[in-house]
Amino acid sequence: MKKLIGPFKQVVTLENLPVKGAISDEQLVIRENAGVLVSNDIIEAIGDFDQLVKTCDQVERIEEDCVLLPGFVDAHTHICFGGSRARDYAMRVAGKPYLEIARAGGGILDSVRKTREASLDTLVASATQRASRHLAEGVTTCEVKSGYGLSVEAELKMLEAIKKVNDTHAIDIVATCLAAHMRAPEYDDSTAYLNDVLAKLLPEVKSRKLANRVDIFVEDTAFSVEEGRHYLNKAKALGFDITIHADQFSTGGSALACEVGAISADHLEASTDQEVALFAKADTVAVVLPGVTFGLGMDYAPARKLLDQGACVAIATDWNPGSAPMGDLLMQAAVLGAVEKLTTAETFAGMTFRAAKALNLHDRGQLVAGQLADLAGFATSDYREILYHQGKLKPHKVWKRGKLV
Ligand SMILES: [Zn+2]
């Protein structure tokens, strides 16, 4: 079934842009008065609307001014969780130290407790709500991690919930097993915990096809570089794509990511020039998470430096109950761009085809023939209005695989 959608005042195709390094706005291809010809869920052609309309019987006509971007890809979230950490947040912004928050029953273990207690249906319902908000805001592909279960049973429950959302929701969900978020409270020894995850959980995740990505938090307070190296190499041997929570407070994680061929290394707030240089040579995507900067009141990752040195930079929300409760990708990317001095092209690339690369997906993120018809339409006549409104101009129309949602 073929259908023509349009006319669009501008289509920002993001075609012919480099996968790595800086991009100038002059490199953007803007097609005016354009139509998108969709065949089933794939873009068949993008061209002059008045020409295309002669070739197509079915037309979904856009009456108002509309600028079209590819649907956004959020390459890093934790939107499957139980409970809320509003109490933690209030304590943290009031200046209370982490240990005092933990003693009051807060911190990540609070999310672990509430996620373990939650039923599968409860987790599905709350994650579905968050996925719906994301889709309405133009996010057509969303990565979701486990990692608040920390036992074989509870991690599988989370991954089952994430799969159920993917099966029932229009948004595409990419699941990641983050059992190595932190050592489970039942263990005294991190290595013993990781060995149990490798032996008992990951083979089950693989055989039940619950995720094809494995993540680990490499940090002084979580797992060491040596533990990460052993764990990720074993996960890779099991056939998983690998990724790392890297350089959030201290370095080591991103160098490991580049060494073991991780698809992405995410966070990077603590990365120095030395780490930045590694990304320039590696194929690993540098994923920056401005929502954590807002949530914790810390530094931004060095996005400008990474781009100038030749890295592939993606922007994601890290939407989670603790450090990044907002989960607004467009707003966070727009503000990051203002602080770090990113071009509009770099910010758009970081939310689309470069973010897709961080998930090892190559069928989305640009508006060209052969890509998925995942589209975000904004009620304006100038693409620059989108970041200018710093996230308040949301898409008024979103198509997932060619269908208006
Ligand atoms: Zn995270």
Residues whose N, C-alpha, C, O or C-beta is under 5 A from the ligand:
A	BS01	ZN	D318
